[in-house]
Amino acid sequence: MIPLHRLDISGLRAAYAAGETTPAAVVEHYLARIDAHDAAIHAYVEVDRDGARAAAEESGRRIADGTARPLEGVPVAVKANIAVSGLDWNAGMEARRGITAAEDAEAVRRLRAAGAIILGTLNMHEAALGATTDNAWFGRTINPHREGYTPGGSSGGSGAAVSAGLCVASLGTDTMGSVRIPAAYNGVYGIKPTHGTIPDAGLVPLSEWLDSIGPIARSIDDLEVVLAVLAEPAPATSMLTRLVLLDSFDDLDCEPAVLDAYRRALALLEDMPRTALTLHDTAADVRFAGFVVAARELITHLGATRTETADRLSDELRFMLDYADSRSDADVARAETIIDRTRTRVRDAMGSDGVLLMPTAPQAAFRHSTRPPANQSAFTAFANIAGLPAISIPAGLDDDDLPVAVQLVGAPHSEAALIALAKKLDAGLAGFVPSPLM
């Protein structure tokens, strides 16, 4: 039998049904892997050993008596801004350290109700406002593909834990790309559903109108199974039959391997009719507008915390909040205008049958301590601003053996069709490369 941490959800189900292993044994295996590898990766903030073992015992009983649920005995971990009952609900912030979640977030409740075993909570970029997961308070998370490199963010711990084989799947949150960027940098799969598809009750918000909870996993099949548990039932939608392409992204300084992955993906979808998406504003302007609006909303959510406990906010976070707060009324109005017309143009171009193909990020992961590229969310932000579902798919490695990825953005509530098309693209790209820790 292959090592337990290499089994996907269907593999675990088969192993349990055949009596080859038990949820208790699987949990002990994952806890041992966390003990062995997480000191170097630093994906976890808190590990719930007792809770995971108790849940494994219940899963074992259910499997034995024939009442197994869809995620029975599947070890999952959760980003630290999503409430897990009894665990620290810190959102990567020192200012929230010691706030214990009194109950599970609705997404976590649904995972548990489906039989998932929650291993613990995962590191993230402070307050979800950033994409490196170099956290001044909870430590620096490392990409399992390369020592010293970022896993992306803000759901960096969520991407790294899956890539390193420290859980089967994880929950992240995506405000401007914070599920898909870590999925891309860590060489795994991540999906941001249509805004509101997964309830956000129990999420510490960055921007309520941009935030979406989404899963990360090592296969599209696993994403599909987890999403089915998490998501509200979707209305019937048409198939995604028309390929939408940005008319240009020459100004985004994409790395050669990223462009090569995009071209290979484009060739695999050559049978689809194509239409162009021409934006009024540059991708840089759209990204900046999203930052201004999201950061100013975070200021509102923080309230008095921002001033009364300023020493418990990092220099980086204070700088970003101060910068956003200092924008003039005219600057804010311009940002809101850019967002409104971008949302309209993207939605109009997509219609009910369109699917937008783009790189996930313009670059592969970079070394911690390097100034983060400003364009990390240049491609991912469109789906959040338009409230659309989007999935990131690994597309192989660059010349430095770091993962690159492409993404598909679907029409509203087209998750089922989007996943079906992503499976076709994934089969052609054959781009998933396990991290060295797998």
C-alpha positions in Angstrom: 0.0 0.0 0.0 1.3 3.5 -0.8 2.0 5.8 2.1 -1.1 7.1 3.8 -0.4 10.8 3.1 -0.4 10.1 -0.7 -3.9 8.8 -0.6 -6.6 11.2 -2.0 -10.1 11.1 -0.7 -11.2 8.2 -3.0 -8.1 6.3 -2.0 -8.8 6.8 1.7 -12.4 5.6 1.2 -11.2 2.5 -0.6 -8.6 1.8 2.0 -11.1 2.2 4.8 -13.6 0.0 3.0 -11.0 -2.7 2.4 -9.9 -2.7 6.1 -6.4 -1.7 5.0 -6.3 1.2 7.5 -8.4 3.1 9.9 -9.1 6.8 10.5 -7.2 6.5 13.8 -4.1 5.2 12.0 -4.4 7.9 9.4 -4.6 10.7 12.0 -1.6 9.3 13.8 0.3 9.2 10.5 -0.6 12.9 9.8 0.3 14.0 13.3 3.6 12.2 13.0 4.3 14.0 9.7 3.4 17.4 11.3 5.9 16.6 14.1 8.5 15.6 11.5 8.1 18.4 9.0 6.2 21.4 10.2 9.1 22.9 12.2 10.7 23.6 8.8 7.5 24.4 6.9 5.6 26.2 9.7 2.2 25.7 8.1 0.3 25.1 11.3 -0.5 27.6 14.0 -2.3 25.1 16.3 -2.7 21.4 16.1 -5.8 19.9 17.8 -4.4 16.4 18.6 -7.1 15.4 21.1 -10.0 16.7 18.9 -8.6 14.9 15.8 -8.1 11.6 17.7 -11.7 11.8 19.0 -13.1 12.5 15.6 -11.1 9.6 14.2 -12.6 7.2 16.7 -16.1 8.4 15.7 -15.2 8.0 12.0 -13.9 4.5 12.7 -17.2 3.5 14.3 -19.3 4.9 11.4 -17.2 3.1 8.8 -17.6 -0.1 10.8 -21.4 0.2 11.1 -22.0 1.3 7.5 -23.0 5.0 8.1 -19.9 6.7 6.6 -20.4 10.2 5.4 -18.8 11.8 2.3 -15.6 13.0 4.0 -15.4 10.3 6.6 -12.0 10.1 8.1 -10.5 12.7 5.8 -7.9 14.9 7.6 -8.4 18.6 6.8 -6.9 21.8 8.2 -8.3 25.3 8.4 -6.9 28.8 7.8 -6.6 30.8 11.1 -9.2 33.4 10.1 -12.0 30.8 10.0 -13.4 29.8 13.4 -12.6 26.3 14.7 -14.3 25.7 18.1 -11.9 25.7 21.0 -8.9 26.9 18.9 -7.2 30.3 18.6 -9.2 32.4 16.1 -6.4 34.9 15.4 -6.6 35.7 11.7 -2.8 35.9 11.8 -3.0 38.9 14.1 -1.2 39.4 17.4 -4.1 41.7 18.2 -6.5 38.7 18.1 -4.1 36.2 19.8 -6.0 34.5 22.7 -9.5 34.9 21.1 -10.8 31.3 21.3 -13.6 30.4 18.8 -16.7 29.5 20.8 -18.2 27.6 17.9 -17.2 26.4 14.4 -17.6 28.6 11.4 -20.4 27.3 9.2 -17.9 26.0 6.6 -16.1 24.0 9.4 -19.4 22.8 10.8 -20.3 21.4 7.3 -16.9 19.7 7.0 -17.4 18.0 10.4 -21.0 17.0 9.6 -19.6 15.3 6.5 -17.1 13.3 8.5 -13.9 15.4 8.0 -11.3 15.4 10.8 -10.0 18.8 11.6 -6.3 18.6 12.4 -5.8 22.3 13.3 -5.5 25.8 12.1 -3.0 27.2 9.6 -0.7 30.2 9.3 -1.6 33.1 7.1 -0.6 36.6 6.1 -1.5 39.0 8.9 -5.2 40.0 8.6 -5.2 38.4 5.1 -3.8 41.6 3.7 -0.8 40.4 1.8 0.5 37.4 -0.3 3.7 36.1 1.3 2.7 34.6 4.7 5.8 36.1 6.2 4.0 36.7 9.5 5.6 38.9 12.1 3.7 37.3 14.9 3.2 33.7 13.9 6.2 33.0 11.8 7.3 32.6 8.2 5.7 29.7 6.3 8.0 28.0 3.7 7.1 26.6 0.3 7.6 22.8 0.4 9.1 23.0 -3.1 12.0 25.2 -2.1 13.5 26.1 1.3 13.4 29.8 2.0 10.7 30.6 -0.6 7.2 32.0 -0.1 4.1 29.8 -0.3 2.1 32.8 -1.3 -0.8 34.2 0.6 -2.7 35.1 2.3 -3.6 31.4 2.6 0.0 30.4 2.6 -0.3 27.8 5.4 -3.2 26.3 3.6 -1.3 25.8 0.4 1.9 24.6 2.1 0.2 22.1 4.3 -1.5 20.4 1.4 1.6 20.5 -0.8 3.8 19.0 2.0 1.3 16.2 2.8 0.4 17.6 6.2 -3.4 17.3 5.5 -5.5 16.0 2.6 -7.2 19.3 1.9 -7.4 22.7 3.5 -9.6 25.7 3.7 -8.4 29.1 2.7 -9.9 32.4 1.9 -9.7 34.4 -1.3 -10.1 38.2 -1.4 -7.9 39.1 -4.4 -6.4 35.7 -5.1 -5.5 34.3 -1.7 -6.6 30.7 -2.4 -5.4 30.6 -6.0 -2.0 32.2 -5.5 -0.9 29.8 -2.8 -2.3 26.9 -4.9 -0.2 28.1 -7.8 3.1 28.7 -5.9 2.8 25.3 -4.0 1.9 23.3 -7.1 -1.6 22.2 -6.0 -5.2 23.0 -6.8 -7.5 25.7 -5.4 -10.9 27.0 -6.1 -12.7 30.3 -5.3 -16.4 29.7 -5.8 -19.0 32.3 -6.8 -19.2 34.9 -4.1 -21.6 33.8 -1.4 -21.6 30.1 -2.4 -19.9 29.1 0.8 -21.4 30.8 3.8 -18.9 33.2 5.5 -20.4 33.0 9.0 -17.4 32.6 11.4 -14.9 34.3 9.0 -12.8 37.2 10.3 -13.4 39.5 7.3 -11.0 41.5 5.2 -13.5 42.7 2.7 -17.0 41.1 3.0 -17.9 41.8 -0.6 -14.6 40.3 -2.0 -13.9 37.5 0.5 -14.7 33.9 -0.4 -13.9 30.7 1.5 -12.4 28.0 -0.8 -10.7 24.6 -0.6 -7.2 23.6 -1.6 -6.2 20.0 -2.5 -3.8 17.9 -4.5 -6.4 17.0 -7.2 -9.4 18.5 -8.9 -11.4 15.4 -7.8 -10.7 16.2 -4.1 -11.7 19.9 -4.7 -14.9 18.7 -6.2 -15.8 16.5 -3.3 -14.9 19.1 -0.6 -16.7 21.9 -2.5 -19.9 19.7 -2.7 -19.9 19.6 1.1 -19.2 23.2 1.6 -21.3 25.0 -1.0 -24.9 26.1 -1.2 -26.9 24.3 -3.9 -26.2 26.1 -7.2 -28.9 27.1 -9.6 -29.0 25.4 -13.0 -26.4 26.9 -15.4 -25.6 26.5 -19.0 -22.3 24.8 -20.1 -19.2 26.9 -20.5 -18.8 26.8 -24.3 -17.0 30.0 -25.2 -13.4 30.9 -24.3 -12.8 34.5 -23.2 -9.3 35.9 -23.4 -7.8 39.1 -22.2 -6.9 41.1 -25.3 -3.4 41.7 -23.9 -1.3 41.3 -20.7 2.0 42.3 -22.2 2.5 44.9 -19.5 2.4 42.4 -16.7 5.9 41.1 -17.0 5.0 37.4 -16.9 7.8 35.0 -16.5 8.6 32.8 -19.6 7.5 29.6 -17.9 4.1 31.2 -17.0 3.6 32.3 -20.6 4.5 28.9 -21.9 2.0 27.3 -19.5 -0.7 29.7 -20.7 0.1 28.9 -24.4 -0.1 25.1 -23.7 -3.4 25.6 -22.0 -4.7 27.7 -24.9 -3.8 25.0 -27.4 -5.7 22.4 -25.4 -8.9 24.6 -25.7 -8.4 25.4 -29.4 -11.8 23.9 -30.3 -13.7 26.5 -28.3 -14.9 29.7 -30.0 -13.2 32.8 -28.6 -14.1 36.3 -27.6 -11.9 39.1 -26.3 -12.1 40.9 -23.0 -11.0 44.4 -23.3 -10.7 46.3 -20.0 -11.0 50.0 -19.7 -8.3 50.1 -17.0 -5.0 48.4 -16.7 -4.6 45.3 -14.5 -2.3 47.3 -12.3 -5.0 50.0 -11.8 -7.6 47.3 -11.1 -5.4 45.6 -8.5 -4.6 48.9 -6.8 -8.2 49.9 -6.7 -9.1 46.5 -5.1 -6.3 47.0 -2.5 -7.5 50.5 -1.5 -11.1 49.5 -1.1 -10.3 46.2 0.8 -7.8 47.9 3.1 -10.2 50.7 3.9 -12.9 48.1 4.7 -10.4 46.4 7.0 -9.9 49.7 8.8 -13.6 49.7 9.5 -13.6 46.1 10.8 -10.6 46.8 13.1 -12.2 49.8 14.6 -10.5 51.0 17.8 -8.0 48.1 17.6 -6.0 50.0 15.0 -5.2 52.8 17.4 -5.6 51.4 20.9 -3.4 48.4 20.3 -1.3 49.7 17.4 1.8 48.0 18.9 0.1 44.6 18.2 -0.1 45.3 14.5 3.0 44.8 12.4 4.9 47.7 10.8 3.8 46.3 7.4 0.1 46.2 8.3 0.2 49.6 9.8 1.9 51.0 6.8 -0.7 49.5 4.4 -3.6 50.7 6.5 -2.2 54.2 6.9 -1.5 54.4 3.2 -5.1 53.4 2.3 -6.5 55.7 4.9 -4.5 58.6 3.5 -6.1 58.4 0.1 -8.1 61.4 -0.8 -11.9 61.3 -1.4 -11.1 61.6 -5.1 -8.7 58.7 -5.0 -11.3 56.5 -3.3 -14.0 57.5 -5.7 -11.7 56.7 -8.6 -10.9 53.3 -7.1 -14.7 52.6 -6.7 -15.3 53.6 -10.3 -12.6 51.3 -11.6 -14.0 48.4 -9.6 -17.6 49.0 -10.8 -16.7 49.2 -14.5 -14.3 46.3 -14.2 -17.0 44.2 -12.7 -19.4 45.2 -15.4 -17.0 44.5 -18.2 -15.9 41.1 -16.9 -19.5 40.0 -16.2 -20.7 41.2 -19.6 -17.9 39.5 -21.4 -18.6 36.2 -19.6 -22.3 36.1 -20.0 -23.7 32.7 -18.9 -21.5 30.5 -21.1 -18.0 32.1 -21.0 -14.9 30.9 -19.4 -11.8 33.1 -19.0 -8.4 31.5 -19.3 -5.4 33.3 -17.7 -2.2 32.5 -15.8 -2.9 32.3 -12.1 0.1 34.5 -11.2 2.6 36.3 -13.4 5.5 34.5 -11.6 6.5 31.4 -9.6 7.2 31.6 -5.9 10.1 33.9 -4.9 12.5 34.0 -2.0 11.3 35.4 1.3 12.9 38.7 2.1 12.7 39.7 -1.5 10.4 42.6 -2.1 7.1 41.0 -3.2 6.2 41.7 -6.8 3.3 44.2 -7.0 1.6 42.2 -9.7 0.9 39.0 -7.8 -2.8 39.4 -7.9 -3.0 41.0 -11.4 -4.9 38.0 -12.8 -6.7 36.7 -9.8 -8.4 40.0 -8.7 -10.8 39.9 -11.7 -12.8 36.9 -10.3 -13.2 38.5 -6.9 -14.2 41.9 -8.3 -16.8 40.2 -10.6 -17.9 37.7 -7.9 -17.1 34.8 -10.2 -15.8 31.2 -9.6 -12.2 30.5 -10.5 -9.9 27.5 -10.2 -6.1 27.3 -10.3 -4.5 24.3 -12.0 -0.8 23.3 -11.8 1.0 23.5 -15.2 4.4 22.0 -14.4 7.7 23.6 -13.2 9.8 26.4 -14.4 13.6 26.1 -15.1 14.2 26.5 -11.3 11.8 23.6 -10.5 9.2 25.9 -9.0 5.5 25.4 -9.9 3.6 27.6 -12.3 -0.2 27.5 -12.9 -3.1 28.6 -15.1 -6.6 29.5 -14.0 -10.1 29.3 -15.4 -12.7 31.8 -14.4 -16.3 30.8 -15.0 -19.7 32.4 -15.4 -21.7 32.9 -12.2 -22.7 29.7 -10.4 -20.9 27.6 -13.0 -18.8 25.6 -10.5 -19.8 22.2 -11.9 -19.1 23.1 -15.5 -15.9 24.9 -14.5 -14.6 21.8 -12.7 -15.5 19.6 -15.7 -13.5 21.9 -18.0 -10.7 22.1 -15.5 -10.4 18.3 -15.5 -10.1 18.3 -19.3 -7.4 20.9 -19.1 -5.6 19.2 -16.2 -5.4 15.9 -18.1 -3.8 17.7 -21.1 -1.4 19.8 -19.1 -0.3 16.9 -16.8 1.2 19.6 -14.7 1.0 18.4 -11.1 4.4 17.7 -9.6 4.4 16.5 -6.0 6.6 18.5 -3.6 9.8 16.9 -2.4 8.1 16.2 1.0 5.5 13.9 -0.6 
